[in-house]
Amino acid sequence: MKIFMRTFLILLTILNAIVLLGQLWPEGAPPFAGTVNIVTLFLNLGLLIFLLTRRQQ
């Protein structure tokens, strides 16, 4: 489970960096930027819900 969470957090960090770059430099955004934004929002929401609902260990 720890390896999965670490991989998931690395993926979210990369996606968030792409979204931030698209906000800072909109002309350089790739054509699939809208899809990346939506996927990142859903993954961030999923992570937030997971962290809020998991039991303390």
C-alpha positions as CSV (number, residue, x, y, z in Angstrom):
1,M,0.0,0.0,0.0
2,K,2.9,2.4,0.8
3,I,4.4,1.9,-2.7
4,F,1.0,2.6,-4.3
5,M,0.5,5.8,-2.3
6,R,4.0,7.0,-3.1
7,T,3.5,6.4,-6.8
8,F,0.1,8.1,-6.6
9,L,1.6,11.1,-4.9
10,I,4.4,11.4,-7.5
11,L,1.8,11.2,-10.3
12,L,-0.3,13.9,-8.7
13,T,2.8,16.1,-8.2
14,I,3.7,15.8,-11.9
15,L,0.1,16.5,-13.0
16,N,-0.2,19.5,-10.7
17,A,3.1,20.8,-12.1
18,I,1.7,20.5,-15.7
19,V,-1.5,22.3,-14.6
20,L,0.6,25.1,-12.9
21,L,2.8,25.4,-16.0
22,G,-0.3,25.8,-18.1
23,Q,-1.6,28.5,-15.9
24,L,1.7,30.4,-15.9
25,W,2.4,30.0,-19.6
26,P,-1.0,29.4,-21.4
27,E,0.5,29.8,-24.9
28,G,2.8,26.8,-24.3
29,A,0.0,24.5,-23.0
30,P,-0.3,21.3,-25.0
31,P,-3.5,20.4,-26.8
32,F,-4.5,17.9,-24.1
33,A,-4.2,20.4,-21.3
34,G,-7.9,20.5,-20.6
35,T,-8.0,16.7,-20.1
36,V,-5.0,16.9,-17.8
37,N,-6.7,19.6,-15.8
38,I,-9.9,17.6,-15.3
39,V,-8.1,14.4,-14.5
40,T,-5.9,16.2,-11.9
41,L,-9.0,17.8,-10.3
42,F,-10.7,14.4,-9.9
43,L,-7.5,12.7,-8.6
44,N,-7.0,15.5,-6.1
45,L,-10.6,15.2,-5.0
46,G,-10.3,11.4,-4.6
47,L,-7.1,11.8,-2.6
48,L,-8.8,14.4,-0.3
49,I,-11.8,12.2,0.3
50,F,-9.5,9.2,0.9
51,L,-7.5,11.1,3.5
52,L,-10.5,12.5,5.2
53,T,-12.4,9.1,5.5
54,R,-9.5,6.7,6.3
55,R,-9.2,5.5,9.8
56,Q,-6.3,6.6,11.9
57,Q,-3.6,3.9,12.2
